[in-house]
Amino acid sequence: MSPADGGDRGAGRSDAGQPGAENPGAESPGAGRSDAGQPDAVPPPPPPPRPVARTAELLGRPATAAVPTGGGSICDAYRVELADHGYRGELADDGHRVELADDAYRGERADESRGTAGSEGRGRGPVTVFAKALDAAPADFFAAEAAGLARLRATGTVPVPEVMAVERDVLVLEWLEPGAPDRAAAERLGRRLAALHASPAPSWGTPGEPCYLGPLPLTSPREPVADPAAWPRFHAEHRLEPLLRAAVDSGHLAPSDARDVERLCERLGDEAVSGPPQPPAVIHGDLWSGNVHWTADGQARLIDPAAQGGHPETDLAMLQLFGCPELPRILAAYEEVRPLPGRQARVPLHQLQHLLVHAVLFGGGYGAQSGAAARAALG
């Protein structure tokens, strides 16, 4: 910075350290020395971002570095390095260096009443984690995501990150080193998704448990419903119609497009529209390409789920909505294991839920795309 910007700490002094020519014979106040002739105290550095401090507190060890990273479209996320308990160092955040005392950001490890902390947080060696936070998050927002990861993991079919700590204001996961997509990983992902979708769910939705698609809560039947013929009613009442109302209320869906979505909801009981009956399967629920995390060990792990009992074609249609690396290989490997005759004609039906979510949250052209998808699903 220029001296006018306050960036030259020597402004107003000569090289010899004497008062500058513009103020001869007088000591410049604030020029770097206290009244006692000692150097001024360096102001304390800014504290680390709250998600970083909370991560260190929950896992019971000091943070040594933090770098902002992608965490989806709604959360703040950090790659956080945690040291052993005796470390003394600095925290990097957006170019700032923050001194950490030996006892900085320590806290009691989370118990069942406060949340959970994973096994990595209990070791003494350094560890890197992923922390995400959302201001004013609903009380069960991150707990729902952690439960979704557990729901996927319990099938034994798809790899997901370990949950290390979860609280109302933060979710801490193991750090997964990014890698490049490749053919072998894509084909494994396709086969694993087929196995996931062969895993039965006890009901449509998540009765009695929270579920979110992005920041939007998803409803479920009050009691478990597992009848394969019940999917059209479930999908209309608990997915399309609430999002339709929200999109209309936000002003992001034109009346003509709203009427076409309503017509589709009325016709979902027709197998020519919805396809053959399908029992509820465990699905990811928000499987766009950003939630497929390609890792350095040659795997494709699933993150940020809205896991629930749902229709398998919803996951596949979502992958197609915004594209995904190696998508043709993923789909081909999937259908080698689990063929779905006629699926391509039903893609607009299964993309509509996510288009409505985007219409609610982002507006733009997503309302018009929602109407177009409804019309395409009707044929």
C-alpha positions as CSV (number, residue, x, y, z in Angstrom):
1,M,0.0,0.0,0.0
2,S,1.0,3.6,-0.5
3,P,1.8,5.8,2.5
4,A,-1.5,7.6,2.0
5,D,-3.2,4.2,2.6
6,G,-1.4,3.9,5.9
7,G,0.6,1.0,4.7
8,D,4.1,2.5,5.2
9,R,4.9,2.1,8.9
10,G,7.8,4.5,8.5
11,A,5.8,7.4,7.0
12,G,6.8,10.7,8.7
13,R,10.4,9.6,9.6
14,S,13.8,9.8,7.9
15,D,15.9,6.7,7.3
16,A,17.9,7.6,10.3
17,G,14.8,7.3,12.5
18,Q,14.6,11.1,13.1
19,P,11.4,13.1,12.7
20,G,10.6,13.7,9.0
21,A,11.2,17.0,7.3
22,E,7.5,17.8,7.3
23,N,7.5,18.0,11.1
24,P,11.1,18.9,12.2
25,G,12.1,18.7,15.8
26,A,9.0,16.9,17.0
27,E,8.4,13.2,17.7
28,S,5.6,11.9,15.5
29,P,2.9,10.4,17.7
30,G,2.0,6.8,17.0
31,A,5.2,6.3,15.0
32,G,6.0,2.9,16.5
33,R,7.2,3.7,20.1
34,S,5.4,4.1,23.4
35,D,5.9,7.1,25.8
36,A,8.5,5.0,27.6
37,G,10.5,4.6,24.4
38,Q,9.6,0.9,24.0
39,P,8.1,-0.5,20.8
40,D,4.4,-0.3,20.6
41,A,2.6,-3.6,21.4
42,V,1.5,-5.5,18.4
43,P,-2.3,-5.6,18.3
44,P,-3.7,-9.1,18.9
45,P,-4.6,-11.0,15.7
46,P,-8.2,-11.7,14.8
47,P,-9.7,-14.8,16.3
48,P,-10.2,-17.8,14.0
49,P,-13.6,-18.3,12.3
50,R,-16.2,-19.7,14.6
51,P,-16.4,-23.1,12.8
52,V,-12.7,-23.5,13.2
53,A,-12.7,-22.7,16.9
54,R,-15.7,-25.0,17.4
55,T,-14.0,-27.8,15.6
56,A,-10.9,-27.5,17.9
57,E,-13.2,-27.3,20.9
58,L,-15.2,-30.4,20.0
59,L,-12.2,-32.5,19.1
60,G,-10.2,-31.4,22.1
61,R,-7.0,-30.2,20.4
62,P,-5.6,-26.9,19.1
63,A,-6.1,-25.9,15.5
64,T,-2.9,-25.1,13.6
65,A,-4.3,-24.0,10.2
66,A,-7.6,-23.4,8.5
67,V,-8.3,-22.8,4.8
68,P,-11.8,-21.9,3.4
69,T,-13.0,-24.6,1.0
70,G,-16.1,-25.5,-0.9
71,G,-19.0,-26.6,1.3
72,G,-21.9,-26.5,-1.1
73,S,-24.0,-23.5,-1.9
74,I,-25.3,-22.6,1.6
75,C,-22.6,-23.5,4.2
76,D,-19.3,-22.0,5.1
77,A,-16.6,-24.7,5.1
78,Y,-13.0,-25.1,6.1
79,R,-10.1,-27.5,5.9
80,V,-8.9,-27.5,9.4
81,E,-5.5,-28.9,10.6
82,L,-5.5,-30.1,14.3
83,A,-2.3,-30.7,16.2
84,D,-1.5,-32.8,19.2
85,H,-2.2,-31.3,22.6
86,G,1.2,-29.7,23.2
87,Y,1.4,-27.8,19.9
88,R,2.0,-24.0,19.9
89,G,1.8,-22.3,16.6
90,E,-0.2,-20.1,14.3
91,L,-3.5,-20.4,12.5
92,A,-3.7,-19.3,8.9
93,D,-7.0,-17.8,7.8
94,D,-7.5,-15.7,4.7
95,G,-3.9,-14.4,4.9
96,H,-4.1,-13.7,8.6
97,R,-1.8,-15.4,11.1
98,V,-3.3,-16.1,14.5
99,E,-1.2,-17.0,17.5
100,L,-2.5,-20.0,19.4
101,A,-1.7,-20.5,23.1
102,D,-0.9,-23.9,24.4
103,D,-4.4,-24.2,25.8
104,A,-6.2,-22.5,22.9
105,Y,-9.5,-23.9,21.7
106,R,-9.5,-26.9,23.9
107,G,-12.8,-28.2,25.3
108,E,-14.4,-31.2,26.8
109,R,-14.9,-33.9,24.2
110,A,-18.5,-34.1,23.1
111,D,-20.7,-36.6,25.0
112,E,-24.1,-37.9,24.1
113,S,-25.9,-34.8,25.5
114,R,-23.8,-32.4,23.5
115,G,-23.1,-34.2,20.3
116,T,-20.6,-36.8,19.0
117,A,-16.9,-36.8,18.4
118,G,-15.2,-39.4,16.3
119,S,-12.3,-41.6,17.2
120,E,-9.8,-39.4,15.3
121,G,-10.4,-36.6,17.7
122,R,-9.4,-38.8,20.6
123,G,-5.9,-39.6,19.2
124,R,-2.8,-37.4,19.9
125,G,-1.3,-37.2,16.4
126,P,-2.0,-34.4,14.0
127,V,-5.2,-34.8,11.9
128,T,-6.9,-32.8,9.1
129,V,-10.7,-32.5,9.1
130,F,-13.5,-30.8,7.2
131,A,-15.8,-28.5,9.1
132,K,-18.9,-26.9,7.8
133,A,-21.3,-24.4,9.5
134,L,-24.4,-22.5,8.7
135,D,-25.6,-19.4,10.5
136,A,-29.0,-19.8,12.0
137,A,-29.2,-23.4,11.0
138,P,-32.2,-25.3,12.3
139,A,-31.5,-27.2,15.5
140,D,-31.6,-30.6,13.7
141,F,-30.0,-29.5,10.4
142,F,-26.5,-31.0,10.8
143,A,-27.8,-34.0,12.9
144,A,-30.0,-34.8,9.9
145,E,-27.0,-34.8,7.6
146,A,-25.0,-37.0,10.0
147,A,-27.9,-39.4,10.2
148,G,-28.1,-39.5,6.4
149,L,-24.4,-40.4,6.2
150,A,-25.0,-43.2,8.7
151,R,-28.0,-44.4,6.7
152,L,-25.9,-44.7,3.6
153,R,-23.0,-46.3,5.5
154,A,-25.3,-48.9,7.1
155,T,-26.0,-50.4,3.6
156,G,-22.4,-51.3,3.2
157,T,-22.6,-50.3,-0.4
158,V,-21.2,-46.8,-0.9
159,P,-18.2,-45.1,0.8
160,V,-19.0,-41.9,2.8
161,P,-16.9,-39.8,5.1
162,E,-16.7,-40.5,8.8
163,V,-18.6,-38.1,11.1
164,M,-16.2,-36.9,13.7
165,A,-18.4,-34.4,15.5
166,V,-21.9,-33.0,15.1
167,E,-23.5,-30.1,16.9
168,R,-26.3,-27.7,16.1
169,D,-23.9,-25.2,14.7
170,V,-21.2,-27.3,13.1
171,L,-20.5,-30.7,11.4
172,V,-17.0,-32.1,11.4
173,L,-16.1,-34.9,8.9
174,E,-12.8,-36.6,8.1
175,W,-10.9,-34.8,5.4
176,L,-10.9,-36.6,2.0
177,E,-8.1,-35.6,-0.2
178,P,-9.4,-34.6,-3.6
179,G,-8.5,-36.6,-6.7
180,A,-9.3,-36.7,-10.4
181,P,-12.3,-38.7,-11.8
182,D,-11.3,-41.8,-13.8
183,R,-12.9,-44.6,-15.6
184,A,-12.4,-47.3,-13.0
185,A,-13.7,-45.1,-10.2
186,A,-16.8,-44.2,-12.3
187,E,-17.6,-47.8,-13.0
188,R,-17.2,-48.7,-9.4
189,L,-19.5,-45.9,-8.5
190,G,-22.1,-47.1,-10.9
191,R,-22.1,-50.6,-9.5
192,R,-22.1,-49.3,-5.9
193,L,-25.1,-47.1,-6.6
194,A,-26.9,-50.1,-8.1
195,A,-26.2,-52.0,-4.8
196,L,-27.3,-49.0,-2.8
197,H,-30.6,-48.9,-4.6
198,A,-31.1,-52.6,-4.0
199,S,-31.0,-51.8,-0.3
200,P,-34.6,-51.8,1.1
201,A,-35.8,-48.8,3.1
202,P,-38.4,-49.3,5.9
203,S,-40.6,-46.5,4.5
204,W,-40.9,-43.7,2.0
205,G,-39.1,-40.7,3.4
206,T,-37.8,-40.6,6.9
207,P,-40.9,-40.9,9.2
208,G,-40.1,-39.4,12.6
209,E,-36.7,-38.1,11.6
210,P,-35.7,-34.8,10.0
211,C,-34.5,-34.6,6.4
212,Y,-33.3,-31.5,4.4
213,L,-32.7,-30.9,0.7
214,G,-30.3,-28.1,0.9
215,P,-31.8,-25.7,3.5
216,L,-35.4,-26.8,2.8
217,P,-37.0,-29.3,5.2
218,L,-38.7,-32.4,3.6
219,T,-41.8,-33.9,5.1
220,S,-42.6,-37.6,5.5
221,P,-45.6,-39.7,6.3
222,R,-46.5,-39.7,10.0
223,E,-46.2,-43.5,10.1
224,P,-44.0,-45.7,7.9
225,V,-45.4,-46.5,4.5
226,A,-43.6,-49.1,2.4
227,D,-46.2,-50.1,-0.2
228,P,-44.6,-49.9,-3.6
229,A,-47.9,-48.5,-5.0
230,A,-47.8,-45.6,-2.6
231,W,-44.8,-43.8,-4.2
232,P,-46.9,-41.6,-6.5
233,R,-49.0,-40.3,-3.6
234,F,-45.9,-39.9,-1.4
235,H,-44.0,-38.0,-4.1
236,A,-46.9,-35.7,-4.8
237,E,-47.8,-34.9,-1.2
238,H,-44.4,-34.8,0.4
239,R,-42.1,-33.7,-2.4
240,L,-43.7,-31.9,-5.3
241,E,-46.7,-30.1,-3.8
242,P,-44.8,-28.4,-0.9
243,L,-42.1,-27.2,-3.2
244,L,-44.7,-26.1,-5.8
245,R,-46.4,-23.9,-3.1
246,A,-43.0,-22.5,-2.0
247,A,-42.0,-21.7,-5.6
248,V,-45.3,-19.9,-6.2
249,D,-45.1,-18.0,-2.9
250,S,-41.6,-16.9,-3.8
251,G,-42.8,-15.5,-7.2
252,H,-40.4,-17.8,-9.0
253,L,-42.9,-20.0,-10.8
254,A,-45.3,-18.6,-13.4
255,P,-49.0,-19.6,-13.1
256,S,-49.0,-21.6,-16.3
257,D,-46.0,-23.6,-15.1
258,A,-47.6,-24.1,-11.7
259,R,-50.7,-25.5,-13.4
260,D,-48.6,-28.0,-15.3
261,V,-46.9,-29.2,-12.1
262,E,-50.4,-29.6,-10.6
263,R,-51.6,-31.6,-13.5
264,L,-48.6,-33.9,-13.2
265,C,-49.3,-34.5,-9.5
266,E,-52.8,-35.5,-10.4
267,R,-51.6,-38.0,-12.9
268,L,-48.8,-39.6,-10.9
269,G,-51.0,-42.6,-10.2
270,D,-50.8,-43.5,-13.9
271,E,-48.0,-46.0,-14.6
272,A,-47.6,-44.5,-18.0
273,V,-46.3,-41.4,-16.2
274,S,-44.7,-42.8,-13.1
275,G,-43.5,-46.2,-14.3
276,P,-43.9,-49.6,-12.6
277,P,-44.3,-49.8,-8.8
278,Q,-41.1,-49.6,-6.9
279,P,-40.5,-50.5,-3.3
280,P,-38.8,-47.8,-1.2
281,A,-35.0,-48.0,-1.5
282,V,-32.2,-46.2,0.3
283,I,-31.2,-43.3,-1.9
284,H,-28.7,-40.4,-1.5
285,G,-31.5,-37.9,-2.2
286,D,-29.4,-35.0,-3.5
287,L,-27.0,-36.7,-5.9
288,W,-25.7,-33.9,-8.1
289,S,-22.1,-34.0,-9.3
290,G,-20.9,-31.7,-6.4
291,N,-21.9,-34.4,-4.0
292,V,-19.8,-37.0,-5.7
293,H,-16.3,-36.5,-4.2
294,W,-13.5,-38.0,-6.3
295,T,-10.6,-38.7,-3.9
296,A,-6.9,-39.2,-4.3
297,D,-7.2,-42.9,-3.5
298,G,-9.2,-43.6,-6.7
299,Q,-12.6,-43.7,-5.1
300,A,-15.8,-41.7,-5.6
301,R,-17.4,-41.0,-2.2
302,L,-20.8,-39.6,-1.6
303,I,-21.2,-36.5,0.6
304,D,-24.0,-34.1,1.8
305,P,-26.9,-36.5,1.4
306,A,-30.6,-36.1,1.9
307,A,-30.7,-39.9,2.5
308,Q,-34.2,-41.4,2.7
309,G,-36.5,-44.1,1.5
310,G,-37.0,-43.0,-2.1
311,H,-37.1,-43.9,-5.8
312,P,-33.8,-45.0,-7.2
313,E,-34.4,-43.1,-10.5
314,T,-34.4,-39.8,-8.5
315,D,-30.6,-40.2,-7.8
316,L,-29.8,-41.1,-11.4
317,A,-31.9,-38.2,-12.8
318,M,-30.2,-35.8,-10.5
319,L,-26.8,-36.9,-11.7
320,Q,-28.0,-36.1,-15.2
321,L,-29.5,-32.7,-14.4
322,F,-26.2,-30.8,-14.1
323,G,-23.9,-33.4,-15.5
324,C,-21.2,-35.4,-13.8
325,P,-17.7,-36.5,-14.8
326,E,-17.7,-39.9,-16.5
327,L,-21.5,-40.0,-16.4
328,P,-21.9,-42.4,-19.3
329,R,-19.7,-44.9,-17.6
330,I,-21.5,-44.5,-14.3
331,L,-24.9,-45.2,-15.9
332,A,-23.6,-48.0,-18.0
333,A,-22.1,-49.8,-15.1
334,Y,-25.2,-49.2,-13.0
335,E,-27.5,-50.7,-15.7
336,E,-25.3,-53.8,-16.1
337,V,-26.2,-54.6,-12.5
338,R,-29.7,-53.1,-12.3
339,P,-31.4,-52.5,-15.6
340,L,-34.3,-50.0,-15.6
341,P,-36.3,-50.3,-18.8
342,G,-37.9,-47.0,-19.9
343,R,-36.0,-44.9,-17.4
344,Q,-34.9,-42.3,-19.8
345,A,-38.5,-41.2,-20.5
346,R,-39.0,-40.7,-16.8
347,V,-36.0,-38.5,-16.2
348,P,-38.0,-35.2,-16.3
349,L,-40.4,-36.5,-13.7
350,H,-37.5,-37.3,-11.3
351,Q,-35.7,-34.1,-12.0
352,L,-38.7,-31.9,-11.2
353,Q,-38.3,-32.0,-7.5
354,H,-34.7,-30.6,-7.7
355,L,-35.7,-28.0,-10.3
356,L,-38.4,-26.8,-7.9
357,V,-35.9,-26.6,-5.1
358,H,-33.7,-24.4,-7.3
359,A,-36.7,-22.3,-8.3
360,V,-37.4,-21.6,-4.6
361,L,-33.8,-20.9,-3.7
362,F,-32.4,-19.2,-6.8
363,G,-35.3,-18.1,-9.1
364,G,-33.9,-17.3,-12.5
365,G,-34.8,-19.7,-15.2
366,Y,-35.5,-22.6,-12.8
367,G,-39.2,-21.9,-12.6
368,A,-39.6,-22.2,-16.4
369,Q,-37.4,-25.3,-16.4
370,S,-39.8,-26.8,-13.8
371,G,-42.8,-26.2,-16.0
372,A,-41.0,-27.7,-19.0
373,A,-40.0,-30.8,-17.0
374,A,-43.7,-31.3,-15.8
375,R,-44.9,-31.1,-19.4
376,A,-42.2,-33.5,-20.6
377,A,-43.2,-36.0,-17.8
378,L,-46.8,-35.8,-18.9
379,G,-45.8,-36.6,-22.5
